[in-house]
Amino acid sequence: METVSCIGACGLAPVVTINEKVYGKMTPDKIKNVLEEYRGSEKGV
């Protein structure tokens, strides 16, 4: 994980990127949901 100053998505801020996929207008609850999606997909591997 790293903090960056700009990824060119000001209209979607705050933004999180995971594996080059951009998630915009994030809130603490939304990031929990995104992380749960990734945790769930890892279980299927």
C-alpha positions as CSV (number, residue, x, y, z in Angstrom):
1,M,0.0,0.0,0.0
2,E,1.3,3.5,-0.8
3,T,0.0,7.0,-0.7
4,V,0.2,9.1,-3.9
5,S,-0.5,12.7,-4.5
6,C,-2.4,12.4,-7.7
7,I,-3.7,9.7,-10.0
8,G,-5.8,12.1,-12.2
9,A,-9.2,11.1,-10.7
10,C,-10.1,14.3,-8.7
11,G,-13.8,14.0,-9.6
12,L,-13.8,10.6,-7.9
13,A,-11.9,11.5,-4.8
14,P,-11.2,9.9,-2.4
15,V,-9.9,7.1,-4.6
16,V,-8.4,3.7,-3.9
17,T,-6.7,1.6,-6.6
18,I,-6.3,-2.1,-6.4
19,N,-4.6,-4.1,-9.2
20,E,-5.1,-1.0,-11.5
21,K,-8.8,-1.0,-10.8
22,V,-10.1,2.4,-9.6
23,Y,-12.6,2.7,-6.8
24,G,-14.0,6.2,-6.4
25,K,-15.9,8.2,-3.8
26,M,-14.6,5.8,-1.1
27,T,-15.8,5.9,2.5
28,P,-14.7,3.7,5.4
29,D,-17.7,1.4,4.9
30,K,-17.1,1.2,1.1
31,I,-13.5,0.2,1.5
32,K,-14.5,-2.6,3.9
33,N,-16.8,-3.9,1.2
34,V,-14.1,-3.8,-1.5
35,L,-11.6,-5.6,0.8
36,E,-14.2,-8.2,1.6
37,E,-14.7,-8.8,-2.1
38,Y,-11.0,-9.5,-2.5
39,R,-10.8,-11.7,0.5
40,G,-13.7,-13.7,-0.9
41,S,-12.1,-14.1,-4.2
42,E,-8.9,-15.4,-2.6
43,K,-10.8,-18.2,-0.9
44,G,-11.8,-19.6,-4.3
45,V,-8.2,-19.9,-5.4
